[in-house]
Amino acid sequence: MNALHLVSSMEALTQTLLLASAEDAILLMGRAAAGCGGDLPRPVFVLAEDIPADVTPGAEAASVDYAGFVDLTCRHQPIVTWR
């Protein structure tokens, strides 16, 4: 299985994008969800509840609800948390 990277800050997003393999999934949550509106070099998931009202997710960001979050955790191992 491929890793799931849980990213909760913009600083962590920068590091994750550099270190995660192309097959890994990245989920933006908390403050990192604001990064879904910019140009991202690869597809990511973003927790819908955390997307700021003034941010429109870009083409590379797929919005997921909590059920989608659980599904991602079930389909990926290991799970890596970035703060």
C-alpha positions in Angstrom: 0.0 0.0 0.0 1.0 3.6 -0.5 1.3 6.1 2.4 -1.3 8.7 3.3 0.2 12.1 4.4 -2.0 14.1 6.7 -0.9 17.7 6.3 -2.0 20.4 8.8 0.1 23.5 8.0 1.4 25.3 5.0 5.0 24.7 6.0 4.4 21.0 6.3 2.7 21.1 2.8 5.9 22.4 1.3 8.0 19.6 2.9 5.4 16.9 2.0 5.3 17.8 -1.6 9.1 17.5 -1.8 9.3 14.1 0.1 6.1 12.1 -0.7 6.3 9.6 -3.5 4.2 10.1 -6.6 2.0 7.1 -5.5 1.3 8.5 -2.0 -2.0 10.3 -1.2 -1.9 13.7 0.5 -4.8 15.1 2.6 -4.8 18.8 3.4 -6.5 19.6 6.7 -6.6 22.5 9.2 -4.5 25.5 8.1 -3.1 23.5 5.2 -6.5 23.4 3.5 -5.9 27.1 2.5 -3.2 25.8 0.1 -5.8 24.0 -2.0 -6.6 27.2 -3.9 -3.1 27.6 -5.3 -1.3 25.8 -8.1 -0.3 22.4 -6.8 2.3 20.3 -8.6 0.2 17.1 -8.0 -3.3 15.9 -7.1 -4.2 16.2 -3.4 -7.3 15.6 -1.2 -8.6 18.4 1.0 -11.0 18.0 4.0 -14.1 19.9 2.8 -14.9 21.2 6.3 -11.5 22.9 6.6 -11.6 24.8 3.2 -11.7 28.6 4.0 -14.8 30.4 2.7 -12.6 32.7 0.6 -10.7 29.8 -1.1 -11.8 28.0 -4.2 -10.1 24.6 -4.6 -7.9 24.3 -7.6 -8.1 21.7 -10.3 -5.6 19.4 -8.5 -7.6 19.4 -5.2 -10.3 16.8 -4.6 -12.6 17.7 -1.7 -13.5 14.9 0.7 -15.9 14.8 3.7 -15.2 12.8 6.9 -16.4 9.6 5.3 -13.9 10.2 2.5 -11.2 10.8 5.1 -12.0 7.4 6.7 -11.9 5.7 3.3 -8.5 7.2 2.6 -7.1 5.9 6.0 -8.5 2.4 5.2 -6.9 2.4 1.7 -3.4 3.6 2.7 -0.6 2.5 5.0 1.4 3.9 6.6 -0.3 7.1 7.7 2.2 10.0 8.2 1.2 13.2 10.1 2.9 16.5 9.2 2.3 19.5 11.4 
